[in-house]
Amino acid sequence: MITNVKLTDVELLQVGRQVHSSMHRGIQPFHTLTDGDTMFAMTTDEVELSGVKPTGLGTLASEVAWDAILSAAE
């Protein structure tokens, strides 16, 4: 997951955890040695969002990840 939103290290970790946790909807079984459920989170810190909490960003990113999993399965 890559975003351009300015996030602290703690916020980026939270968003990454949120998105990774949502991946279990499309990957079954999850957290096995060979299921490919690894995810990396990065930010370029280019855009400052005021009034948007990291959990809101994580929710949107989780939905995008879900769409990507569904697209890959087609």
Distance bins in CASP14 RR format, pairs under 12 A and 6 or more apart:
PFRMAT RR
TARGET T0000
AUTHOR 0000-0000-0000
RMODE 2
METHOD distances of the structure
MODEL  1
1 7 0 0 0 0 0 1 0 0 0 0 0
1 12 0 0 0 0 1 0 0 0 0 0 0
1 13 0 0 0 0 0 1 0 0 0 0 0
1 15 1 0 0 1 0 0 0 0 0 0 0
1 16 1 0 0 1 0 0 0 0 0 0 0
1 17 0 0 0 0 0 1 0 0 0 0 0
1 18 0 0 0 0 1 0 0 0 0 0 0
1 19 1 0 1 0 0 0 0 0 0 0 0
1 20 0 0 0 0 1 0 0 0 0 0 0
1 22 0 0 0 0 0 1 0 0 0 0 0
1 23 0 0 0 0 0 1 0 0 0 0 0
1 38 0 0 0 0 0 1 0 0 0 0 0
1 39 1 0 0 1 0 0 0 0 0 0 0
1 40 1 0 0 1 0 0 0 0 0 0 0
1 41 1 0 1 0 0 0 0 0 0 0 0
1 42 1 0 0 1 0 0 0 0 0 0 0
1 43 0 0 0 0 1 0 0 0 0 0 0
1 57 0 0 0 0 0 1 0 0 0 0 0
1 58 0 0 0 0 1 0 0 0 0 0 0
1 60 0 0 0 0 0 1 0 0 0 0 0
1 61 1 0 1 0 0 0 0 0 0 0 0
1 62 0 0 0 0 1 0 0 0 0 0 0
1 64 0 0 0 0 1 0 0 0 0 0 0
1 65 1 0 0 1 0 0 0 0 0 0 0
1 68 0 0 0 0 0 1 0 0 0 0 0
2 12 0 0 0 0 0 1 0 0 0 0 0
2 15 0 0 0 0 0 1 0 0 0 0 0
2 16 0 0 0 0 0 1 0 0 0 0 0
2 19 0 0 0 0 0 1 0 0 0 0 0
2 39 0 0 0 0 0 1 0 0 0 0 0
2 40 0 0 0 0 1 0 0 0 0 0 0
2 41 1 0 0 1 0 0 0 0 0 0 0
2 42 1 0 1 0 0 0 0 0 0 0 0
2 43 1 0 0 1 0 0 0 0 0 0 0
2 44 1 0 0 1 0 0 0 0 0 0 0
2 45 0 0 0 0 0 1 0 0 0 0 0
2 46 0 0 0 0 0 1 0 0 0 0 0
2 61 0 0 0 0 1 0 0 0 0 0 0
2 64 0 0 0 0 0 1 0 0 0 0 0
2 65 0 0 0 0 0 1 0 0 0 0 0
3 11 0 0 0 0 0 1 0 0 0 0 0
3 12 0 0 0 0 1 0 0 0 0 0 0
3 15 1 0 0 1 0 0 0 0 0 0 0
3 16 0 0 0 0 1 0 0 0 0 0 0
3 19 0 0 0 0 0 1 0 0 0 0 0
3 40 0 0 0 0 0 1 0 0 0 0 0
3 41 1 0 0 1 0 0 0 0 0 0 0
3 42 1 0 0 1 0 0 0 0 0 0 0
3 43 1 0 1 0 0 0 0 0 0 0 0
3 44 1 0 0 1 0 0 0 0 0 0 0
3 45 0 0 0 0 1 0 0 0 0 0 0
3 46 0 0 0 0 1 0 0 0 0 0 0
3 47 0 0 0 0 1 0 0 0 0 0 0
3 49 0 0 0 0 1 0 0 0 0 0 0
3 52 0 0 0 0 0 1 0 0 0 0 0
3 54 0 0 0 0 0 1 0 0 0 0 0
3 56 0 0 0 0 0 1 0 0 0 0 0
3 57 1 0 0 1 0 0 0 0 0 0 0
3 58 0 0 0 0 1 0 0 0 0 0 0
3 60 0 0 0 0 1 0 0 0 0 0 0
3 61 1 0 0 1 0 0 0 0 0 0 0
3 64 0 0 0 0 0 1 0 0 0 0 0
4 42 0 0 0 0 1 0 0 0 0 0 0
4 43 1 0 0 1 0 0 0 0 0 0 0
4 44 1 0 1 0 0 0 0 0 0 0 0
4 45 1 0 0 1 0 0 0 0 0 0 0
4 46 1 0 1 0 0 0 0 0 0 0 0
4 47 1 0 1 0 0 0 0 0 0 0 0
4 48 0 0 0 0 0 1 0 0 0 0 0
4 49 0 0 0 0 1 0 0 0 0 0 0
4 57 0 0 0 0 0 1 0 0 0 0 0
5 11 0 0 0 0 1 0 0 0 0 0 0
5 12 0 0 0 0 1 0 0 0 0 0 0
5 15 0 0 0 0 1 0 0 0 0 0 0
5 41 0 0 0 0 0 1 0 0 0 0 0
5 42 0 0 0 0 0 1 0 0 0 0 0
5 43 1 0 0 1 0 0 0 0 0 0 0
5 44 0 0 0 0 1 0 0 0 0 0 0
5 45 1 0 0 1 0 0 0 0 0 0 0
5 46 1 0 0 1 0 0 0 0 0 0 0
5 47 1 0 1 0 0 0 0 0 0 0 0
5 48 1 0 0 1 0 0 0 0 0 0 0
5 49 1 0 1 0 0 0 0 0 0 0 0
5 50 0 0 0 0 0 1 0 0 0 0 0
5 51 0 0 0 0 0 1 0 0 0 0 0
5 52 1 0 0 1 0 0 0 0 0 0 0
5 53 0 0 0 0 0 1 0 0 0 0 0
5 54 0 0 0 0 1 0 0 0 0 0 0
5 56 0 0 0 0 0 1 0 0 0 0 0
5 57 1 0 0 1 0 0 0 0 0 0 0
5 58 0 0 0 0 0 1 0 0 0 0 0
5 60 0 0 0 0 0 1 0 0 0 0 0
5 61 0 0 0 0 1 0 0 0 0 0 0
6 12 0 0 0 0 1 0 0 0 0 0 0
6 43 1 0 0 1 0 0 0 0 0 0 0
6 44 0 0 0 0 1 0 0 0 0 0 0
6 45 1 0 1 0 0 0 0 0 0 0 0
6 46 1 0 0 1 0 0 0 0 0 0 0
6 47 1 0 0 1 0 0 0 0 0 0 0
6 48 1 0 1 0 0 0 0 0 0 0 0
6 49 1 0 0 1 0 0 0 0 0 0 0
6 50 0 0 0 0 0 1 0 0 0 0 0
6 52 0 0 0 0 0 1 0 0 0 0 0
6 54 0 0 0 0 0 1 0 0 0 0 0
6 57 0 0 0 0 0 1 0 0 0 0 0
7 13 0 0 0 0 1 0 0 0 0 0 0
7 14 0 0 0 0 1 0 0 0 0 0 0
7 15 1 0 0 1 0 0 0 0 0 0 0
7 16 0 0 0 0 1 0 0 0 0 0 0
7 41 0 0 0 0 1 0 0 0 0 0 0
7 42 0 0 0 0 1 0 0 0 0 0 0
7 43 1 0 1 0 0 0 0 0 0 0 0
7 44 0 0 0 0 0 1 0 0 0 0 0
7 45 1 0 0 1 0 0 0 0 0 0 0
7 46 0 0 0 0 0 1 0 0 0 0 0
7 47 0 0 0 0 0 1 0 0 0 0 0
7 48 0 0 0 0 1 0 0 0 0 0 0
7 49 0 0 0 0 1 0 0 0 0 0 0
7 52 0 0 0 0 0 1 0 0 0 0 0
7 53 0 0 0 0 0 1 0 0 0 0 0
7 54 1 0 0 1 0 0 0 0 0 0 0
7 55 0 0 0 0 0 1 0 0 0 0 0
7 56 0 0 0 0 0 1 0 0 0 0 0
7 57 1 0 0 1 0 0 0 0 0 0 0
7 58 0 0 0 0 0 1 0 0 0 0 0
7 61 0 0 0 0 0 1 0 0 0 0 0
8 14 0 0 0 0 1 0 0 0 0 0 0
8 15 0 0 0 0 0 1 0 0 0 0 0
8 43 0 0 0 0 1 0 0 0 0 0 0
8 45 0 0 0 0 1 0 0 0 0 0 0
8 54 0 0 0 0 1 0 0 0 0 0 0
9 15 0 0 0 0 0 1 0 0 0 0 0
9 16 0 0 0 0 0 1 0 0 0 0 0
9 41 0 0 0 0 0 1 0 0 0 0 0
9 42 0 0 0 0 0 1 0 0 0 0 0
9 43 0 0 0 0 1 0 0 0 0 0 0
9 45 0 0 0 0 0 1 0 0 0 0 0
9 54 0 0 0 0 0 1 0 0 0 0 0
10 16 0 0 0 0 0 1 0 0 0 0 0
10 17 0 0 0 0 0 1 0 0 0 0 0
10 41 0 0 0 0 0 1 0 0 0 0 0
10 54 0 0 0 0 1 0 0 0 0 0 0
11 17 0 0 0 0 0 1 0 0 0 0 0
11 18 0 0 0 0 0 1 0 0 0 0 0
11 41 0 0 0 0 0 1 0 0 0 0 0
11 43 0 0 0 0 1 0 0 0 0 0 0
11 45 0 0 0 0 0 1 0 0 0 0 0
11 49 0 0 0 0 0 1 0 0 0 0 0
11 52 0 0 0 0 0 1 0 0 0 0 0
11 53 0 0 0 0 1 0 0 0 0 0 0
11 54 1 0 1 0 0 0 0 0 0 0 0
11 55 0 0 0 0 1 0 0 0 0 0 0
11 56 0 0 0 0 0 1 0 0 0 0 0
11 57 0 0 0 0 1 0 0 0 0 0 0
11 58 0 0 0 0 1 0 0 0 0 0 0
12 18 0 0 0 0 0 1 0 0 0 0 0
12 19 0 0 0 0 0 1 0 0 0 0 0
12 40 0 0 0 0 0 1 0 0 0 0 0
12 41 1 0 1 0 0 0 0 0 0 0 0
12 42 1 0 0 1 0 0 0 0 0 0 0
12 43 1 0 1 0 0 0 0 0 0 0 0
12 44 0 0 0 0 0 1 0 0 0 0 0
12 45 0 0 0 0 1 0 0 0 0 0 0
12 54 1 0 0 1 0 0 0 0 0 0 0
12 57 0 0 0 0 1 0 0 0 0 0 0
12 58 0 0 0 0 0 1 0 0 0 0 0
12 61 0 0 0 0 0 1 0 0 0 0 0
13 19 0 0 0 0 0 1 0 0 0 0 0
13 20 0 0 0 0 0 1 0 0 0 0 0
13 39 0 0 0 0 0 1 0 0 0 0 0
13 40 0 0 0 0 0 1 0 0 0 0 0
13 41 1 0 0 1 0 0 0 0 0 0 0
13 42 0 0 0 0 0 1 0 0 0 0 0
13 43 0 0 0 0 0 1 0 0 0 0 0
13 54 0 0 0 0 1 0 0 0 0 0 0
13 58 0 0 0 0 0 1 0 0 0 0 0
14 20 0 0 0 0 0 1 0 0 0 0 0
14 21 0 0 0 0 0 1 0 0 0 0 0
14 41 0 0 0 0 1 0 0 0 0 0 0
14 53 0 0 0 0 1 0 0 0 0 0 0
14 54 1 0 1 0 0 0 0 0 0 0 0
14 55 1 0 0 1 0 0 0 0 0 0 0
14 56 0 0 0 0 0 1 0 0 0 0 0
14 57 0 0 0 0 1 0 0 0 0 0 0
14 58 1 0 0 1 0 0 0 0 0 0 0
14 59 0 0 0 0 0 1 0 0 0 0 0
14 61 0 0 0 0 0 1 0 0 0 0 0
14 62 0 0 0 0 0 1 0 0 0 0 0
15 21 0 0 0 0 0 1 0 0 0 0 0
15 22 0 0 0 0 0 1 0 0 0 0 0
15 39 0 0 0 0 0 1 0 0 0 0 0
15 40 0 0 0 0 0 1 0 0 0 0 0
15 41 1 0 0 1 0 0 0 0 0 0 0
15 42 0 0 0 0 0 1 0 0 0 0 0
15 43 0 0 0 0 1 0 0 0 0 0 0
15 49 0 0 0 0 0 1 0 0 0 0 0
15 52 0 0 0 0 0 1 0 0 0 0 0
15 53 0 0 0 0 0 1 0 0 0 0 0
15 54 1 0 1 0 0 0 0 0 0 0 0
15 55 1 0 0 1 0 0 0 0 0 0 0
15 56 0 0 0 0 1 0 0 0 0 0 0
15 57 1 0 1 0 0 0 0 0 0 0 0
15 58 1 0 1 0 0 0 0 0 0 0 0
15 59 0 0 0 0 1 0 0 0 0 0 0
15 60 0 0 0 0 1 0 0 0 0 0 0
15 61 1 0 0 1 0 0 0 0 0 0 0
15 62 0 0 0 0 1 0 0 0 0 0 0
15 64 0 0 0 0 0 1 0 0 0 0 0
15 65 0 0 0 0 0 1 0 0 0 0 0
16 22 0 0 0 0 1 0 0 0 0 0 0
16 23 0 0 0 0 0 1 0 0 0 0 0
16 38 0 0 0 0 0 1 0 0 0 0 0
16 39 1 0 0 1 0 0 0 0 0 0 0
16 40 0 0 0 0 1 0 0 0 0 0 0
16 41 1 0 1 0 0 0 0 0 0 0 0
16 42 0 0 0 0 1 0 0 0 0 0 0
16 43 0 0 0 0 0 1 0 0 0 0 0
16 54 0 0 0 0 1 0 0 0 0 0 0
16 55 0 0 0 0 0 1 0 0 0 0 0
16 57 0 0 0 0 1 0 0 0 0 0 0
16 58 1 0 0 1 0 0 0 0 0 0 0
16 59 0 0 0 0 0 1 0 0 0 0 0
16 61 1 0 0 1 0 0 0 0 0 0 0
16 62 0 0 0 0 1 0 0 0 0 0 0
16 65 0 0 0 0 1 0 0 0 0 0 0
17 23 0 0 0 0 0 1 0 0 0 0 0
17 39 0 0 0 0 1 0 0 0 0 0 0
17 41 0 0 0 0 1 0 0 0 0 0 0
17 54 0 0 0 0 0 1 0 0 0 0 0
17 55 0 0 0 0 0 1 0 0 0 0 0
17 58 0 0 0 0 1 0 0 0 0 0 0
17 61 0 0 0 0 0 1 0 0 0 0 0
17 62 0 0 0 0 0 1 0 0 0 0 0
18 24 0 0 0 0 0 1 0 0 0 0 0
18 39 0 0 0 0 0 1 0 0 0 0 0
18 41 0 0 0 0 1 0 0 0 0 0 0
18 53 0 0 0 0 0 1 0 0 0 0 0
18 54 0 0 0 0 1 0 0 0 0 0 0
18 55 1 0 0 1 0 0 0 0 0 0 0
18 56 0 0 0 0 1 0 0 0 0 0 0
18 57 0 0 0 0 1 0 0 0 0 0 0
18 58 1 0 1 0 0 0 0 0 0 0 0
18 59 1 0 0 1 0 0 0 0 0 0 0
18 60 0 0 0 0 0 1 0 0 0 0 0
18 61 1 0 0 1 0 0 0 0 0 0 0
18 62 1 0 1 0 0 0 0 0 0 0 0
18 63 0 0 0 0 0 1 0 0 0 0 0
18 64 0 0 0 0 0 1 0 0 0 0 0
18 65 0 0 0 0 1 0 0 0 0 0 0
19 25 0 0 0 0 0 1 0 0 0 0 0
19 37 0 0 0 0 0 1 0 0 0 0 0
19 39 1 0 0 1 0 0 0 0 0 0 0
19 40 0 0 0 0 0 1 0 0 0 0 0
19 41 1 0 0 1 0 0 0 0 0 0 0
19 42 0 0 0 0 0 1 0 0 0 0 0
19 54 0 0 0 0 0 1 0 0 0 0 0
19 55 0 0 0 0 0 1 0 0 0 0 0
19 56 0 0 0 0 0 1 0 0 0 0 0
19 57 0 0 0 0 1 0 0 0 0 0 0
19 58 1 0 0 1 0 0 0 0 0 0 0
19 59 0 0 0 0 1 0 0 0 0 0 0
19 60 0 0 0 0 1 0 0 0 0 0 0
19 61 1 0 1 0 0 0 0 0 0 0 0
19 62 1 0 1 0 0 0 0 0 0 0 0
19 63 0 0 0 0 1 0 0 0 0 0 0
19 64 0 0 0 0 1 0 0 0 0 0 0
19 65 1 0 1 0 0 0 0 0 0 0 0
19 66 0 0 0 0 1 0 0 0 0 0 0
19 68 0 0 0 0 0 1 0 0 0 0 0
19 69 0 0 0 0 0 1 0 0 0 0 0
20 27 0 0 0 0 0 1 0 0 0 0 0
20 30 0 0 0 0 1 0 0 0 0 0 0
20 31 0 0 0 0 1 0 0 0 0 0 0
20 36 0 0 0 0 0 1 0 0 0 0 0
20 37 1 0 0 1 0 0 0 0 0 0 0
20 38 0 0 0 0 1 0 0 0 0 0 0
20 39 1 0 1 0 0 0 0 0 0 0 0
20 40 0 0 0 0 1 0 0 0 0 0 0
20 41 0 0 0 0 1 0 0 0 0 0 0
20 58 0 0 0 0 0 1 0 0 0 0 0
20 61 0 0 0 0 0 1 0 0 0 0 0
20 62 0 0 0 0 1 0 0 0 0 0 0
20 65 0 0 0 0 1 0 0 0 0 0 0
21 27 0 0 0 0 0 1 0 0 0 0 0
21 30 0 0 0 0 1 0 0 0 0 0 0
21 31 0 0 0 0 0 1 0 0 0 0 0
21 37 0 0 0 0 0 1 0 0 0 0 0
21 39 0 0 0 0 1 0 0 0 0 0 0
21 58 0 0 0 0 0 1 0 0 0 0 0
21 59 0 0 0 0 0 1 0 0 0 0 0
21 61 0 0 0 0 0 1 0 0 0 0 0
21 62 1 0 0 1 0 0 0 0 0 0 0
21 65 0 0 0 0 0 1 0 0 0 0 0
21 66 0 0 0 0 0 1 0 0 0 0 0
22 30 0 0 0 0 0 1 0 0 0 0 0
22 37 0 0 0 0 0 1 0 0 0 0 0
22 39 0 0 0 0 0 1 0 0 0 0 0
22 58 0 0 0 0 1 0 0 0 0 0 0
22 59 0 0 0 0 1 0 0 0 0 0 0
22 60 0 0 0 0 0 1 0 0 0 0 0
22 61 0 0 0 0 1 0 0 0 0 0 0
22 62 1 1 0 0 0 0 0 0 0 0 0
22 63 1 0 0 1 0 0 0 0 0 0 0
22 64 0 0 0 0 1 0 0 0 0 0 0
22 65 1 0 1 0 0 0 0 0 0 0 0
22 66 1 0 0 1 0 0 0 0 0 0 0
22 67 0 0 0 0 0 1 0 0 0 0 0
22 68 0 0 0 0 0 1 0 0 0 0 0
22 69 0 0 0 0 1 0 0 0 0 0 0
23 29 0 0 0 0 0 1 0 0 0 0 0
23 30 1 0 0 1 0 0 0 0 0 0 0
23 31 0 0 0 0 1 0 0 0 0 0 0
23 35 0 0 0 0 1 0 0 0 0 0 0
23 36 0 0 0 0 1 0 0 0 0 0 0
23 37 1 0 1 0 0 0 0 0 0 0 0
23 38 0 0 0 0 1 0 0 0 0 0 0
23 39 1 0 0 1 0 0 0 0 0 0 0
23 61 0 0 0 0 0 1 0 0 0 0 0
23 62 0 0 0 0 1 0 0 0 0 0 0
23 63 0 0 0 0 0 1 0 0 0 0 0
23 64 0 0 0 0 0 1 0 0 0 0 0
23 65 1 0 0 1 0 0 0 0 0 0 0
23 66 1 0 0 1 0 0 0 0 0 0 0
23 67 0 0 0 0 0 1 0 0 0 0 0
23 68 0 0 0 0 1 0 0 0 0 0 0
23 69 1 0 0 1 0 0 0 0 0 0 0
23 70 0 0 0 0 0 1 0 0 0 0 0
23 72 0 0 0 0 0 1 0 0 0 0 0
24 30 1 0 1 0 0 0 0 0 0 0 0
24 31 1 0 0 1 0 0 0 0 0 0 0
24 32 0 0 0 0 0 1 0 0 0 0 0
24 35 0 0 0 0 1 0 0 0 0 0 0
24 36 0 0 0 0 0 1 0 0 0 0 0
24 37 1 0 0 1 0 0 0 0 0 0 0
24 39 0 0 0 0 0 1 0 0 0 0 0
24 62 0 0 0 0 0 1 0 0 0 0 0
24 65 0 0 0 0 0 1 0 0 0 0 0
24 66 0 0 0 0 0 1 0 0 0 0 0
24 69 0 0 0 0 0 1 0 0 0 0 0
25 37 0 0 0 0 0 1 0 0 0 0 0
25 62 0 0 0 0 1 0 0 0 0 0 0
25 63 0 0 0 0 0 1 0 0 0 0 0
25 65 0 0 0 0 1 0 0 0 0 0 0
25 66 1 0 0 1 0 0 0 0 0 0 0
25 67 0 0 0 0 0 1 0 0 0 0 0
25 68 0 0 0 0 0 1 0 0 0 0 0
25 69 1 0 0 1 0 0 0 0 0 0 0
25 70 0 0 0 0 1 0 0 0 0 0 0
25 73 0 0 0 0 0 1 0 0 0 0 0
26 35 0 0 0 0 0 1 0 0 0 0 0
26 36 0 0 0 0 0 1 0 0 0 0 0
26 37 0 0 0 0 1 0 0 0 0 0 0
26 62 0 0 0 0 0 1 0 0 0 0 0
26 65 0 0 0 0 1 0 0 0 0 0 0
26 66 1 0 0 1 0 0 0 0 0 0 0
26 67 0 0 0 0 0 1 0 0 0 0 0
26 68 0 0 0 0 0 1 0 0 0 0 0
26 69 1 0 1 0 0 0 0 0 0 0 0
26 70 1 0 0 1 0 0 0 0 0 0 0
26 71 0 0 0 0 0 1 0 0 0 0 0
26 72 0 0 0 0 1 0 0 0 0 0 0
26 73 1 0 0 1 0 0 0 0 0 0 0
27 34 0 0 0 0 0 1 0 0 0 0 0
27 35 1 0 1 0 0 0 0 0 0 0 0
27 36 1 0 0 1 0 0 0 0 0 0 0
27 37 1 0 1 0 0 0 0 0 0 0 0
27 38 0 0 0 0 0 1 0 0 0 0 0
27 39 0 0 0 0 0 1 0 0 0 0 0
27 65 0 0 0 0 0 1 0 0 0 0 0
27 66 0 0 0 0 0 1 0 0 0 0 0
27 68 0 0 0 0 0 1 0 0 0 0 0
27 69 1 0 0 1 0 0 0 0 0 0 0
27 70 0 0 0 0 0 1 0 0 0 0 0
27 72 0 0 0 0 0 1 0 0 0 0 0
27 73 0 0 0 0 1 0 0 0 0 0 0
28 35 0 0 0 0 1 0 0 0 0 0 0
28 36 0 0 0 0 0 1 0 0 0 0 0
28 37 0 0 0 0 0 1 0 0 0 0 0
28 69 0 0 0 0 0 1 0 0 0 0 0
28 73 0 0 0 0 0 1 0 0 0 0 0
29 35 1 0 0 1 0 0 0 0 0 0 0
29 36 0 0 0 0 0 1 0 0 0 0 0
29 37 0 0 0 0 1 0 0 0 0 0 0
30 36 0 0 0 0 1 0 0 0 0 0 0
30 37 1 0 1 0 0 0 0 0 0 0 0
30 38 0 0 0 0 0 1 0 0 0 0 0
30 39 0 0 0 0 0 1 0 0 0 0 0
30 69 0 0 0 0 0 1 0 0 0 0 0
31 37 1 0 0 1 0 0 0 0 0 0 0
31 38 0 0 0 0 0 1 0 0 0 0 0
31 39 0 0 0 0 0 1 0 0 0 0 0
32 38 0 0 0 0 0 1 0 0 0 0 0
35 69 0 0 0 0 0 1 0 0 0 0 0
36 69 0 0 0 0 0 1 0 0 0 0 0
36 72 0 0 0 0 0 1 0 0 0 0 0
37 65 0 0 0 0 0 1 0 0 0 0 0
37 69 0 0 0 0 0 1 0 0 0 0 0
39 61 0 0 0 0 0 1 0 0 0 0 0
39 62 0 0 0 0 0 1 0 0 0 0 0
39 65 1 0 0 1 0 0 0 0 0 0 0
39 68 0 0 0 0 0 1 0 0 0 0 0
39 69 0 0 0 0 0 1 0 0 0 0 0
41 54 0 0 0 0 0 1 0 0 0 0 0
41 57 0 0 0 0 0 1 0 0 0 0 0
41 58 0 0 0 0 1 0 0 0 0 0 0
41 61 0 0 0 0 1 0 0 0 0 0 0
41 65 0 0 0 0 0 1 0 0 0 0 0
43 49 0 0 0 0 0 1 0 0 0 0 0
43 54 0 0 0 0 0 1 0 0 0 0 0
43 57 0 0 0 0 0 1 0 0 0 0 0
43 61 0 0 0 0 0 1 0 0 0 0 0
47 57 0 0 0 0 0 1 0 0 0 0 0
49 56 0 0 0 0 1 0 0 0 0 0 0
49 57 1 0 0 1 0 0 0 0 0 0 0
49 58 0 0 0 0 0 1 0 0 0 0 0
49 60 0 0 0 0 0 1 0 0 0 0 0
51 57 0 0 0 0 0 1 0 0 0 0 0
52 58 0 0 0 0 1 0 0 0 0 0 0
52 59 0 0 0 0 0 1 0 0 0 0 0
52 60 0 0 0 0 1 0 0 0 0 0 0
52 61 0 0 0 0 0 1 0 0 0 0 0
53 59 0 0 0 0 1 0 0 0 0 0 0
53 60 0 0 0 0 0 1 0 0 0 0 0
54 60 0 0 0 0 0 1 0 0 0 0 0
54 61 0 0 0 0 1 0 0 0 0 0 0
55 61 0 0 0 0 0 1 0 0 0 0 0
55 62 0 0 0 0 0 1 0 0 0 0 0
56 62 0 0 0 0 1 0 0 0 0 0 0
56 63 0 0 0 0 0 1 0 0 0 0 0
57 63 0 0 0 0 0 1 0 0 0 0 0
57 64 0 0 0 0 0 1 0 0 0 0 0
58 64 0 0 0 0 1 0 0 0 0 0 0
58 65 0 0 0 0 1 0 0 0 0 0 0
58 66 0 0 0 0 0 1 0 0 0 0 0
59 65 0 0 0 0 0 1 0 0 0 0 0
59 66 0 0 0 0 0 1 0 0 0 0 0
60 66 0 0 0 0 0 1 0 0 0 0 0
60 67 0 0 0 0 0 1 0 0 0 0 0
61 67 0 0 0 0 0 1 0 0 0 0 0
61 68 0 0 0 0 0 1 0 0 0 0 0
62 68 0 0 0 0 0 1 0 0 0 0 0
62 69 0 0 0 0 0 1 0 0 0 0 0
63 69 0 0 0 0 0 1 0 0 0 0 0
63 70 0 0 0 0 0 1 0 0 0 0 0
64 70 0 0 0 0 0 1 0 0 0 0 0
64 71 0 0 0 0 0 1 0 0 0 0 0
65 71 0 0 0 0 0 1 0 0 0 0 0
65 72 0 0 0 0 0 1 0 0 0 0 0
66 72 0 0 0 0 0 1 0 0 0 0 0
66 73 0 0 0 0 0 1 0 0 0 0 0
67 73 0 0 0 0 0 1 0 0 0 0 0
67 74 0 0 0 0 0 1 0 0 0 0 0
68 74 0 0 0 0 0 1 0 0 0 0 0
END
